[in-house]
């Protein structure tokens, strides 16, 4: 078992800190892009959309 008593407030605060850090990492991955990266991704998505539309069959 453990060596001594456990401070439950400290454990609770450490867990909350870890959760906040994990959420911050997710947000950094999702929103932490440069303007050039955002423009490039938007252009790639637009090109893919146009390519897909060109291959679409028209119904009679």
PDBQT receptor file of N, H, CA, C and O in Angstrom, charges set to zero:
ATOM      1  N   UNK A   1       0.839  -1.169   0.000  1.00  0.00    +0.000 N 
ATOM      2  CA  UNK A   1       0.000   0.000   0.000  1.00  0.00    +0.000 C 
ATOM      3  C   UNK A   1       0.892   1.243   0.000  1.00  0.00    +0.000 C 
ATOM      4  O   UNK A   1       2.063   1.161  -0.372  1.00  0.00    +0.000 OA
ATOM      5  N   UNK A   2       0.362   2.367   0.404  1.00  0.00    +0.000 N 
ATOM      6  H   UNK A   2      -0.589   2.433   0.706  1.00  0.00    +0.000 HD
ATOM      7  CA  UNK A   2       1.138   3.604   0.402  1.00  0.00    +0.000 C 
ATOM      8  C   UNK A   2       1.939   3.736   1.688  1.00  0.00    +0.000 C 
ATOM      9  O   UNK A   2       1.720   3.023   2.667  1.00  0.00    +0.000 OA
ATOM     10  N   UNK A   3       2.871   4.674   1.647  1.00  0.00    +0.000 N 
ATOM     11  H   UNK A   3       3.049   5.254   0.851  1.00  0.00    +0.000 HD
ATOM     12  CA  UNK A   3       3.744   4.882   2.803  1.00  0.00    +0.000 C 
ATOM     13  C   UNK A   3       3.048   5.618   3.935  1.00  0.00    +0.000 C 
ATOM     14  O   UNK A   3       3.352   5.387   5.105  1.00  0.00    +0.000 OA
ATOM     15  N   UNK A   4       2.124   6.493   3.600  1.00  0.00    +0.000 N 
ATOM     16  H   UNK A   4       1.877   6.680   2.649  1.00  0.00    +0.000 HD
ATOM     17  CA  UNK A   4       1.485   7.272   4.649  1.00  0.00    +0.000 C 
ATOM     18  C   UNK A   4       0.134   7.777   4.194  1.00  0.00    +0.000 C 
ATOM     19  O   UNK A   4      -0.404   7.313   3.188  1.00  0.00    +0.000 OA
ATOM     20  N   UNK A   5      -0.417   8.727   4.931  1.00  0.00    +0.000 N 
ATOM     21  H   UNK A   5       0.020   9.104   5.748  1.00  0.00    +0.000 HD
ATOM     22  CA  UNK A   5      -1.726   9.258   4.579  1.00  0.00    +0.000 C 
ATOM     23  C   UNK A   5      -1.678  10.023   3.251  1.00  0.00    +0.000 C 
ATOM     24  O   UNK A   5      -0.651  10.588   2.875  1.00  0.00    +0.000 OA
ATOM     25  N   UNK A   6      -2.801  10.020   2.568  1.00  0.00    +0.000 N 
ATOM     26  H   UNK A   6      -3.635   9.561   2.875  1.00  0.00    +0.000 HD
ATOM     27  CA  UNK A   6      -2.910  10.687   1.276  1.00  0.00    +0.000 C 
ATOM     28  C   UNK A   6      -3.745  11.942   1.456  1.00  0.00    +0.000 C 
ATOM     29  O   UNK A   6      -4.829  11.904   2.038  1.00  0.00    +0.000 OA
ATOM     30  N   UNK A   7      -3.228  13.053   0.949  1.00  0.00    +0.000 N 
ATOM     31  H   UNK A   7      -2.348  13.083   0.476  1.00  0.00    +0.000 HD
ATOM     32  CA  UNK A   7      -3.968  14.300   0.998  1.00  0.00    +0.000 C 
ATOM     33  C   UNK A   7      -4.952  14.309  -0.174  1.00  0.00    +0.000 C 
ATOM     34  O   UNK A   7      -4.549  14.484  -1.323  1.00  0.00    +0.000 OA
ATOM     35  N   UNK A   8      -6.243  14.122   0.118  1.00  0.00    +0.000 N 
ATOM     36  H   UNK A   8      -6.571  13.979   1.052  1.00  0.00    +0.000 HD
ATOM     37  CA  UNK A   8      -7.248  14.007  -0.929  1.00  0.00    +0.000 C 
ATOM     38  C   UNK A   8      -7.425  15.308  -1.708  1.00  0.00    +0.000 C 
ATOM     39  O   UNK A   8      -7.731  15.274  -2.900  1.00  0.00    +0.000 OA
ATOM     40  N   UNK A   9      -7.238  16.444  -1.055  1.00  0.00    +0.000 N 
ATOM     41  H   UNK A   9      -6.990  16.471  -0.087  1.00  0.00    +0.000 HD
ATOM     42  CA  UNK A   9      -7.330  17.720  -1.771  1.00  0.00    +0.000 C 
ATOM     43  C   UNK A   9      -6.234  17.823  -2.820  1.00  0.00    +0.000 C 
ATOM     44  O   UNK A   9      -6.479  18.288  -3.933  1.00  0.00    +0.000 OA
ATOM     45  N   UNK A  10      -5.039  17.397  -2.474  1.00  0.00    +0.000 N 
ATOM     46  H   UNK A  10      -4.840  17.020  -1.570  1.00  0.00    +0.000 HD
ATOM     47  CA  UNK A  10      -3.923  17.447  -3.416  1.00  0.00    +0.000 C 
ATOM     48  C   UNK A  10      -4.184  16.521  -4.609  1.00  0.00    +0.000 C 
ATOM     49  O   UNK A  10      -3.916  16.890  -5.752  1.00  0.00    +0.000 OA
ATOM     50  N   UNK A  11      -4.700  15.335  -4.344  1.00  0.00    +0.000 N 
ATOM     51  H   UNK A  11      -4.918  15.035  -3.415  1.00  0.00    +0.000 HD
ATOM     52  CA  UNK A  11      -5.011  14.384  -5.416  1.00  0.00    +0.000 C 
ATOM     53  C   UNK A  11      -6.087  14.956  -6.333  1.00  0.00    +0.000 C 
ATOM     54  O   UNK A  11      -5.984  14.868  -7.556  1.00  0.00    +0.000 OA
ATOM     55  N   UNK A  12      -7.110  15.536  -5.737  1.00  0.00    +0.000 N 
ATOM     56  H   UNK A  12      -7.194  15.608  -4.743  1.00  0.00    +0.000 HD
ATOM     57  CA  UNK A  12      -8.198  16.125  -6.519  1.00  0.00    +0.000 C 
ATOM     58  C   UNK A  12      -7.697  17.264  -7.401  1.00  0.00    +0.000 C 
ATOM     59  O   UNK A  12      -8.080  17.365  -8.567  1.00  0.00    +0.000 OA
ATOM     60  N   UNK A  13      -6.847  18.116  -6.849  1.00  0.00    +0.000 N 
ATOM     61  H   UNK A  13      -6.536  18.034  -5.902  1.00  0.00    +0.000 HD
ATOM     62  CA  UNK A  13      -6.300  19.229  -7.616  1.00  0.00    +0.000 C 
ATOM     63  C   UNK A  13      -5.369  18.745  -8.722  1.00  0.00    +0.000 C 
ATOM     64  O   UNK A  13      -5.375  19.305  -9.818  1.00  0.00    +0.000 OA
ATOM     65  N   UNK A  14      -4.575  17.720  -8.454  1.00  0.00    +0.000 N 
ATOM     66  H   UNK A  14      -4.570  17.265  -7.564  1.00  0.00    +0.000 HD
ATOM     67  CA  UNK A  14      -3.694  17.172  -9.488  1.00  0.00    +0.000 C 
ATOM     68  C   UNK A  14      -4.503  16.581 -10.638  1.00  0.00    +0.000 C 
ATOM     69  O   UNK A  14      -4.152  16.761 -11.804  1.00  0.00    +0.000 OA
ATOM     70  N   UNK A  15      -5.580  15.879 -10.312  1.00  0.00    +0.000 N 
ATOM     71  H   UNK A  15      -5.864  15.732  -9.364  1.00  0.00    +0.000 HD
ATOM     72  CA  UNK A  15      -6.432  15.297 -11.341  1.00  0.00    +0.000 C 
ATOM     73  C   UNK A  15      -7.075  16.405 -12.175  1.00  0.00    +0.000 C 
ATOM     74  O   UNK A  15      -7.129  16.296 -13.400  1.00  0.00    +0.000 OA
ATOM     75  N   UNK A  16      -7.556  17.454 -11.541  1.00  0.00    +0.000 N 
ATOM     76  H   UNK A  16      -7.512  17.543 -10.546  1.00  0.00    +0.000 HD
ATOM     77  CA  UNK A  16      -8.167  18.577 -12.266  1.00  0.00    +0.000 C 
ATOM     78  C   UNK A  16      -7.133  19.259 -13.167  1.00  0.00    +0.000 C 
ATOM     79  O   UNK A  16      -7.436  19.632 -14.301  1.00  0.00    +0.000 OA
ATOM     80  N   UNK A  17      -5.910  19.417 -12.653  1.00  0.00    +0.000 N 
ATOM     81  H   UNK A  17      -5.663  19.114 -11.732  1.00  0.00    +0.000 HD
ATOM     82  CA  UNK A  17      -4.839  20.021 -13.441  1.00  0.00    +0.000 C 
ATOM     83  C   UNK A  17      -4.539  19.190 -14.683  1.00  0.00    +0.000 C 
ATOM     84  O   UNK A  17      -4.354  19.736 -15.771  1.00  0.00    +0.000 OA
ATOM     85  N   UNK A  18      -4.491  17.877 -14.522  1.00  0.00    +0.000 N 
ATOM     86  H   UNK A  18      -4.642  17.434 -13.639  1.00  0.00    +0.000 HD
ATOM     87  CA  UNK A  18      -4.203  16.983 -15.648  1.00  0.00    +0.000 C 
ATOM     88  C   UNK A  18      -5.334  17.054 -16.696  1.00  0.00    +0.000 C 
ATOM     89  O   UNK A  18      -5.068  17.046 -17.898  1.00  0.00    +0.000 OA
ATOM     90  N   UNK A  19      -6.575  17.122 -16.241  1.00  0.00    +0.000 N 
ATOM     91  H   UNK A  19      -6.792  17.129 -15.265  1.00  0.00    +0.000 HD
ATOM     92  CA  UNK A  19      -7.706  17.229 -17.170  1.00  0.00    +0.000 C 
ATOM     93  C   UNK A  19      -7.668  18.546 -17.937  1.00  0.00    +0.000 C 
ATOM     94  O   UNK A  19      -7.925  18.572 -19.141  1.00  0.00    +0.000 OA
ATOM     95  N   UNK A  20      -7.350  19.640 -17.244  1.00  0.00    +0.000 N 
ATOM     96  H   UNK A  20      -7.142  19.619 -16.266  1.00  0.00    +0.000 HD
ATOM     97  CA  UNK A  20      -7.253  20.939 -17.919  1.00  0.00    +0.000 C 
ATOM     98  C   UNK A  20      -6.137  20.927 -18.960  1.00  0.00    +0.000 C 
ATOM     99  O   UNK A  20      -6.294  21.474 -20.052  1.00  0.00    +0.000 OA
ATOM    100  N   UNK A  21      -5.015  20.304 -18.620  1.00  0.00    +0.000 N 
ATOM    101  H   UNK A  21      -4.888  19.859 -17.733  1.00  0.00    +0.000 HD
ATOM    102  CA  UNK A  21      -3.889  20.237 -19.546  1.00  0.00    +0.000 C 
ATOM    103  C   UNK A  21      -4.249  19.405 -20.776  1.00  0.00    +0.000 C 
ATOM    104  O   UNK A  21      -3.880  19.757 -21.896  1.00  0.00    +0.000 OA
ATOM    105  N   UNK A  22      -4.965  18.310 -20.570  1.00  0.00    +0.000 N 
ATOM    106  H   UNK A  22      -5.265  18.023 -19.660  1.00  0.00    +0.000 HD
ATOM    107  CA  UNK A  22      -5.374  17.465 -21.694  1.00  0.00    +0.000 C 
ATOM    108  C   UNK A  22      -6.319  18.236 -22.616  1.00  0.00    +0.000 C 
ATOM    109  O   UNK A  22      -6.198  18.153 -23.838  1.00  0.00    +0.000 OA
ATOM    110  N   UNK A  23      -7.249  18.977 -22.039  1.00  0.00    +0.000 N 
ATOM    111  H   UNK A  23      -7.347  19.044 -21.046  1.00  0.00    +0.000 HD
ATOM    112  CA  UNK A  23      -8.176  19.784 -22.841  1.00  0.00    +0.000 C 
ATOM    113  C   UNK A  23      -7.423  20.883 -23.583  1.00  0.00    +0.000 C 
ATOM    114  O   UNK A  23      -7.742  21.180 -24.734  1.00  0.00    +0.000 OA
ATOM    115  N   UNK A  24      -6.433  21.484 -22.941  1.00  0.00    +0.000 N 
ATOM    116  H   UNK A  24      -6.174  21.242 -22.006  1.00  0.00    +0.000 HD
ATOM    117  CA  UNK A  24      -5.638  22.527 -23.595  1.00  0.00    +0.000 C 
ATOM    118  C   UNK A  24      -4.849  21.950 -24.764  1.00  0.00    +0.000 C 
ATOM    119  O   UNK A  24      -4.713  22.595 -25.803  1.00  0.00    +0.000 OA
ATOM    120  N   UNK A  25      -4.332  20.740 -24.595  1.00  0.00    +0.000 N 
ATOM    121  H   UNK A  25      -4.443  20.216 -23.751  1.00  0.00    +0.000 HD
ATOM    122  CA  UNK A  25      -3.603  20.099 -25.687  1.00  0.00    +0.000 C 
ATOM    123  C   UNK A  25      -4.517  19.809 -26.868  1.00  0.00    +0.000 C 
ATOM    124  O   UNK A  25      -4.122  19.983 -28.021  1.00  0.00    +0.000 OA
ATOM    125  N   UNK A  26      -5.744  19.366 -26.581  1.00  0.00    +0.000 N 
ATOM    126  H   UNK A  26      -6.065  19.224 -25.645  1.00  0.00    +0.000 HD
ATOM    127  CA  UNK A  26      -6.713  19.118 -27.663  1.00  0.00    +0.000 C 
ATOM    128  C   UNK A  26      -7.021  20.411 -28.406  1.00  0.00    +0.000 C 
ATOM    129  O   UNK A  26      -7.048  20.430 -29.636  1.00  0.00    +0.000 OA
ATOM    130  N   UNK A  27      -7.251  21.480 -27.671  1.00  0.00    +0.000 N 
ATOM    131  H   UNK A  27      -7.230  21.465 -26.671  1.00  0.00    +0.000 HD
ATOM    132  CA  UNK A  27      -7.568  22.759 -28.304  1.00  0.00    +0.000 C 
ATOM    133  C   UNK A  27      -6.384  23.282 -29.108  1.00  0.00    +0.000 C 
ATOM    134  O   UNK A  27      -6.569  23.870 -30.174  1.00  0.00    +0.000 OA
ATOM    135  N   UNK A  28      -5.181  23.075 -28.610  1.00  0.00    +0.000 N 
ATOM    136  H   UNK A  28      -5.030  22.598 -27.744  1.00  0.00    +0.000 HD
ATOM    137  CA  UNK A  28      -3.999  23.528 -29.341  1.00  0.00    +0.000 C 
ATOM    138  C   UNK A  28      -3.877  22.779 -30.655  1.00  0.00    +0.000 C 
ATOM    139  O   UNK A  28      -3.503  23.360 -31.674  1.00  0.00    +0.000 OA
ATOM    140  N   UNK A  29      -4.189  21.494 -30.636  1.00  0.00    +0.000 N 
ATOM    141  H   UNK A  29      -4.493  21.022 -29.809  1.00  0.00    +0.000 HD
ATOM    142  CA  UNK A  29      -4.123  20.709 -31.878  1.00  0.00    +0.000 C 
ATOM    143  C   UNK A  29      -5.233  21.125 -32.840  1.00  0.00    +0.000 C 
ATOM    144  O   UNK A  29      -5.037  21.124 -34.056  1.00  0.00    +0.000 OA
ATOM    145  N   UNK A  30      -6.386  21.478 -32.303  1.00  0.00    +0.000 N 
ATOM    146  H   UNK A  30      -6.546  21.479 -31.316  1.00  0.00    +0.000 HD
ATOM    147  CA  UNK A  30      -7.517  21.814 -33.157  1.00  0.00    +0.000 C 
ATOM    148  C   UNK A  30      -7.430  23.248 -33.682  1.00  0.00    +0.000 C 
ATOM    149  O   UNK A  30      -7.685  23.485 -34.862  1.00  0.00    +0.000 OA
ATOM    150  N   UNK A  31      -7.077  24.195 -32.835  1.00  0.00    +0.000 N 
ATOM    151  H   UNK A  31      -6.870  24.002 -31.876  1.00  0.00    +0.000 HD
ATOM    152  CA  UNK A  31      -7.137  25.605 -33.213  1.00  0.00    +0.000 C 
ATOM    153  C   UNK A  31      -5.771  26.270 -33.362  1.00  0.00    +0.000 C 
ATOM    154  O   UNK A  31      -5.685  27.392 -33.859  1.00  0.00    +0.000 OA
ATOM    155  N   UNK A  32      -4.719  25.606 -32.946  1.00  0.00    +0.000 N 
ATOM    156  H   UNK A  32      -4.789  24.693 -32.542  1.00  0.00    +0.000 HD
ATOM    157  CA  UNK A  32      -3.402  26.229 -32.941  1.00  0.00    +0.000 C 
ATOM    158  C   UNK A  32      -2.689  26.100 -34.276  1.00  0.00    +0.000 C 
ATOM    159  O   UNK A  32      -1.622  25.491 -34.357  1.00  0.00    +0.000 OA
ATOM    160  N   UNK A  33      -3.267  26.664 -35.314  1.00  0.00    +0.000 N 
ATOM    161  H   UNK A  33      -4.134  27.159 -35.249  1.00  0.00    +0.000 HD
ATOM    162  CA  UNK A  33      -2.646  26.596 -36.636  1.00  0.00    +0.000 C 
ATOM    163  C   UNK A  33      -2.374  28.007 -37.129  1.00  0.00    +0.000 C 
ATOM    164  O   UNK A  33      -3.035  28.963 -36.724  1.00  0.00    +0.000 OA
ATOM    165  N   UNK A  34      -1.391  28.118 -38.008  1.00  0.00    +0.000 N 
ATOM    166  H   UNK A  34      -0.854  27.341 -38.337  1.00  0.00    +0.000 HD
ATOM    167  CA  UNK A  34      -1.086  29.426 -38.563  1.00  0.00    +0.000 C 
ATOM    168  C   UNK A  34      -2.117  29.773 -39.631  1.00  0.00    +0.000 C 
ATOM    169  O   UNK A  34      -2.877  28.915 -40.079  1.00  0.00    +0.000 OA
ATOM    170  N   UNK A  35      -2.133  31.021 -40.025  1.00  0.00    +0.000 N 
ATOM    171  H   UNK A  35      -1.515  31.718 -39.661  1.00  0.00    +0.000 HD
ATOM    172  CA  UNK A  35      -3.066  31.466 -41.050  1.00  0.00    +0.000 C 
ATOM    173  C   UNK A  35      -2.794  30.750 -42.368  1.00  0.00    +0.000 C 
ATOM    174  O   UNK A  35      -3.726  30.380 -43.081  1.00  0.00    +0.000 OA
ATOM    175  N   UNK A  36      -1.517  30.556 -42.690  1.00  0.00    +0.000 N 
ATOM    176  H   UNK A  36      -0.760  30.856 -42.110  1.00  0.00    +0.000 HD
ATOM    177  CA  UNK A  36      -1.154  29.870 -43.926  1.00  0.00    +0.000 C 
ATOM    178  C   UNK A  36      -1.660  28.427 -43.920  1.00  0.00    +0.000 C 
ATOM    179  O   UNK A  36      -2.127  27.934 -44.946  1.00  0.00    +0.000 OA
ATOM    180  N   UNK A  37      -1.572  27.750 -42.779  1.00  0.00    +0.000 N 
ATOM    181  H   UNK A  37      -1.193  28.151 -41.945  1.00  0.00    +0.000 HD
ATOM    182  CA  UNK A  37      -2.061  26.382 -42.685  1.00  0.00    +0.000 C 
ATOM    183  C   UNK A  37      -3.579  26.336 -42.867  1.00  0.00    +0.000 C 
ATOM    184  O   UNK A  37      -4.103  25.443 -43.533  1.00  0.00    +0.000 OA
ATOM    185  N   UNK A  38      -4.273  27.296 -42.276  1.00  0.00    +0.000 N 
ATOM    186  H   UNK A  38      -3.847  28.021 -41.735  1.00  0.00    +0.000 HD
ATOM    187  CA  UNK A  38      -5.728  27.339 -42.410  1.00  0.00    +0.000 C 
ATOM    188  C   UNK A  38      -6.129  27.562 -43.865  1.00  0.00    +0.000 C 
ATOM    189  O   UNK A  38      -7.052  26.916 -44.361  1.00  0.00    +0.000 OA
ATOM    190  N   UNK A  39      -5.438  28.475 -44.550  1.00  0.00    +0.000 N 
ATOM    191  H   UNK A  39      -4.688  29.000 -44.147  1.00  0.00    +0.000 HD
ATOM    192  CA  UNK A  39      -5.744  28.760 -45.953  1.00  0.00    +0.000 C 
ATOM    193  C   UNK A  39      -5.464  27.531 -46.813  1.00  0.00    +0.000 C 
ATOM    194  O   UNK A  39      -6.252  27.198 -47.698  1.00  0.00    +0.000 OA
ATOM    195  N   UNK A  40      -4.345  26.858 -46.556  1.00  0.00    +0.000 N 
ATOM    196  H   UNK A  40      -3.705  27.129 -45.837  1.00  0.00    +0.000 HD
ATOM    197  CA  UNK A  40      -3.986  25.663 -47.314  1.00  0.00    +0.000 C 
ATOM    198  C   UNK A  40      -5.029  24.557 -47.119  1.00  0.00    +0.000 C 
ATOM    199  O   UNK A  40      -5.450  23.930 -48.091  1.00  0.00    +0.000 OA
ATOM    200  N   UNK A  41      -5.443  24.316 -45.889  1.00  0.00    +0.000 N 
ATOM    201  H   UNK A  41      -5.101  24.826 -45.100  1.00  0.00    +0.000 HD
ATOM    202  CA  UNK A  41      -6.434  23.282 -45.621  1.00  0.00    +0.000 C 
ATOM    203  C   UNK A  41      -7.768  23.622 -46.271  1.00  0.00    +0.000 C 
ATOM    204  O   UNK A  41      -8.448  22.741 -46.797  1.00  0.00    +0.000 OA
ATOM    205  N   UNK A  42      -8.141  24.889 -46.236  1.00  0.00    +0.000 N 
ATOM    206  H   UNK A  42      -7.589  25.605 -45.808  1.00  0.00    +0.000 HD
ATOM    207  CA  UNK A  42      -9.386  25.314 -46.867  1.00  0.00    +0.000 C 
ATOM    208  C   UNK A  42      -9.316  25.112 -48.374  1.00  0.00    +0.000 C 
ATOM    209  O   UNK A  42     -10.289  24.666 -48.981  1.00  0.00    +0.000 OA
ATOM    210  N   UNK A  43      -8.174  25.434 -48.989  1.00  0.00    +0.000 N 
ATOM    211  H   UNK A  43      -7.384  25.797 -48.496  1.00  0.00    +0.000 HD
ATOM    212  CA  UNK A  43      -8.006  25.254 -50.429  1.00  0.00    +0.000 C 
ATOM    213  C   UNK A  43      -8.041  23.769 -50.801  1.00  0.00    +0.000 C 
ATOM    214  O   UNK A  43      -8.630  23.400 -51.817  1.00  0.00    +0.000 OA
ATOM    215  N   UNK A  44      -7.420  22.928 -49.995  1.00  0.00    +0.000 N 
ATOM    216  H   UNK A  44      -6.942  23.228 -49.170  1.00  0.00    +0.000 HD
ATOM    217  CA  UNK A  44      -7.444  21.490 -50.267  1.00  0.00    +0.000 C 
ATOM    218  C   UNK A  44      -8.857  20.936 -50.160  1.00  0.00    +0.000 C 
ATOM    219  O   UNK A  44      -9.264  20.117 -50.985  1.00  0.00    +0.000 OA
ATOM    220  N   UNK A  45      -9.603  21.369 -49.163  1.00  0.00    +0.000 N 
ATOM    221  H   UNK A  45      -9.273  22.034 -48.494  1.00  0.00    +0.000 HD
ATOM    222  CA  UNK A  45     -10.978  20.906 -48.995  1.00  0.00    +0.000 C 
ATOM    223  C   UNK A  45     -11.842  21.384 -50.160  1.00  0.00    +0.000 C 
ATOM    224  O   UNK A  45     -12.699  20.643 -50.641  1.00  0.00    +0.000 OA
ATOM    225  N   UNK A  46     -11.621  22.617 -50.615  1.00  0.00    +0.000 N 
ATOM    226  H   UNK A  46     -10.925  23.219 -50.225  1.00  0.00    +0.000 HD
ATOM    227  CA  UNK A  46     -12.381  23.153 -51.737  1.00  0.00    +0.000 C 
ATOM    228  C   UNK A  46     -12.083  22.369 -53.012  1.00  0.00    +0.000 C 
ATOM    229  O   UNK A  46     -12.991  22.063 -53.785  1.00  0.00    +0.000 OA
ATOM    230  N   UNK A  47     -10.820  22.047 -53.228  1.00  0.00    +0.000 N 
ATOM    231  H   UNK A  47     -10.082  22.295 -52.600  1.00  0.00    +0.000 HD
ATOM    232  CA  UNK A  47     -10.434  21.270 -54.414  1.00  0.00    +0.000 C 
ATOM    233  C   UNK A  47     -11.059  19.882 -54.368  1.00  0.00    +0.000 C 
ATOM    234  O   UNK A  47     -11.562  19.399 -55.382  1.00  0.00    +0.000 OA
ATOM    235  N   UNK A  48     -11.034  19.238 -53.212  1.00  0.00    +0.000 N 
ATOM    236  H   UNK A  48     -10.625  19.630 -52.388  1.00  0.00    +0.000 HD
ATOM    237  CA  UNK A  48     -11.628  17.906 -53.070  1.00  0.00    +0.000 C 
ATOM    238  C   UNK A  48     -13.130  17.968 -53.330  1.00  0.00    +0.000 C 
ATOM    239  O   UNK A  48     -13.685  17.072 -53.965  1.00  0.00    +0.000 OA
ATOM    240  N   UNK A  49     -13.791  19.016 -52.847  1.00  0.00    +0.000 N 
ATOM    241  H   UNK A  49     -13.340  19.745 -52.331  1.00  0.00    +0.000 HD
ATOM    242  CA  UNK A  49     -15.231  19.183 -53.060  1.00  0.00    +0.000 C 
ATOM    243  C   UNK A  49     -15.538  19.362 -54.539  1.00  0.00    +0.000 C 
ATOM    244  O   UNK A  49     -16.487  18.768 -55.052  1.00  0.00    +0.000 OA
ATOM    245  N   UNK A  50     -14.733  20.187 -55.236  1.00  0.00    +0.000 N 
ATOM    246  H   UNK A  50     -13.962  20.669 -54.818  1.00  0.00    +0.000 HD
ATOM    247  CA  UNK A  50     -14.936  20.398 -56.671  1.00  0.00    +0.000 C 
ATOM    248  C   UNK A  50     -14.717  19.115 -57.459  1.00  0.00    +0.000 C 
ATOM    249  O   UNK A  50     -15.478  18.811 -58.378  1.00  0.00    +0.000 OA
ATOM    250  N   UNK A  51     -13.683  18.362 -57.105  1.00  0.00    +0.000 N 
ATOM    251  H   UNK A  51     -13.065  18.609 -56.359  1.00  0.00    +0.000 HD
ATOM    252  CA  UNK A  51     -13.397  17.104 -57.789  1.00  0.00    +0.000 C 
ATOM    253  C   UNK A  51     -14.555  16.122 -57.604  1.00  0.00    +0.000 C 
ATOM    254  O   UNK A  51     -14.951  15.439 -58.549  1.00  0.00    +0.000 OA
ATOM    255  N   UNK A  52     -15.081  16.053 -56.420  1.00  0.00    +0.000 N 
ATOM    256  H   UNK A  52     -14.760  16.607 -55.652  1.00  0.00    +0.000 HD
ATOM    257  CA  UNK A  52     -16.202  15.166 -56.152  1.00  0.00    +0.000 C 
ATOM    258  C   UNK A  52     -17.433  15.597 -56.945  1.00  0.00    +0.000 C 
ATOM    259  O   UNK A  52     -18.145  14.755 -57.492  1.00  0.00    +0.000 OA
ATOM    260  N   UNK A  53     -17.683  16.887 -57.008  1.00  0.00    +0.000 N 
ATOM    261  H   UNK A  53     -17.104  17.571 -56.564  1.00  0.00    +0.000 HD
ATOM    262  CA  UNK A  53     -18.826  17.393 -57.762  1.00  0.00    +0.000 C 
ATOM    263  C   UNK A  53     -18.688  17.110 -59.256  1.00  0.00    +0.000 C 
ATOM    264  O   UNK A  53     -19.694  16.897 -59.933  1.00  0.00    +0.000 OA
ATOM    265  N   UNK A  54     -17.473  17.104 -59.778  1.00  0.00    +0.000 N 
ATOM    266  H   UNK A  54     -16.656  17.277 -59.228  1.00  0.00    +0.000 HD
ATOM    267  CA  UNK A  54     -17.259  16.837 -61.193  1.00  0.00    +0.000 C 
ATOM    268  C   UNK A  54     -17.580  15.396 -61.544  1.00  0.00    +0.000 C 
ATOM    269  O   UNK A  54     -17.948  15.107 -62.683  1.00  0.00    +0.000 OA
ATOM    270  N   UNK A  55     -17.449  14.501 -60.601  1.00  0.00    +0.000 N 
ATOM    271  H   UNK A  55     -17.150  14.737 -59.676  1.00  0.00    +0.000 HD
ATOM    272  CA  UNK A  55     -17.697  13.086 -60.849  1.00  0.00    +0.000 C 
ATOM    273  C   UNK A  55     -19.139  12.672 -60.525  1.00  0.00    +0.000 C 
ATOM    274  O   UNK A  55     -19.492  11.498 -60.633  1.00  0.00    +0.000 OA
ATOM    275  N   UNK A  56     -19.934  13.607 -60.145  1.00  0.00    +0.000 N 
ATOM    276  H   UNK A  56     -19.648  14.561 -60.057  1.00  0.00    +0.000 HD
ATOM    277  CA  UNK A  56     -21.301  13.314 -59.773  1.00  0.00    +0.000 C 
ATOM    278  C   UNK A  56     -22.136  13.049 -61.027  1.00  0.00    +0.000 C 
ATOM    279  O   UNK A  56     -22.016  13.757 -62.027  1.00  0.00    +0.000 OA
ATOM    280  N   UNK A  57     -22.977  12.028 -60.959  1.00  0.00    +0.000 N 
ATOM    281  H   UNK A  57     -23.075  11.453 -60.147  1.00  0.00    +0.000 HD
ATOM    282  CA  UNK A  57     -23.868  11.715 -62.061  1.00  0.00    +0.000 C 
ATOM    283  C   UNK A  57     -25.138  12.550 -61.917  1.00  0.00    +0.000 C 
ATOM    284  O   UNK A  57     -25.652  12.753 -60.817  1.00  0.00    +0.000 OA
ATOM    285  N   UNK A  58     -25.616  13.016 -63.034  1.00  0.00    +0.000 N 
ATOM    286  H   UNK A  58     -25.199  12.851 -63.928  1.00  0.00    +0.000 HD
ATOM    287  CA  UNK A  58     -26.856  13.781 -63.004  1.00  0.00    +0.000 C 
ATOM    288  C   UNK A  58     -28.019  12.861 -63.278  1.00  0.00    +0.000 C 
ATOM    289  O   UNK A  58     -27.981  12.061 -64.213  1.00  0.00    +0.000 OA
ATOM    290  N   UNK A  59     -29.037  12.970 -62.477  1.00  0.00    +0.000 N 
ATOM    291  H   UNK A  59     -29.067  13.620 -61.718  1.00  0.00    +0.000 HD
ATOM    292  CA  UNK A  59     -30.218  12.139 -62.663  1.00  0.00    +0.000 C 
ATOM    293  C   UNK A  59     -31.163  12.782 -63.650  1.00  0.00    +0.000 C 
ATOM    294  O   UNK A  59     -31.296  14.004 -63.699  1.00  0.00    +0.000 OA
ATOM    295  N   UNK A  60     -31.821  11.943 -64.441  1.00  0.00    +0.000 N 
ATOM    296  H   UNK A  60     -31.713  10.950 -64.402  1.00  0.00    +0.000 HD
ATOM    297  CA  UNK A  60     -32.736  12.457 -65.476  1.00  0.00    +0.000 C 
ATOM    298  C   UNK A  60     -34.136  12.554 -64.961  1.00  0.00    +0.000 C 
ATOM    299  O   UNK A  60     -35.036  12.965 -65.692  1.00  0.00    +0.000 OA
TER     300      UNK A  60
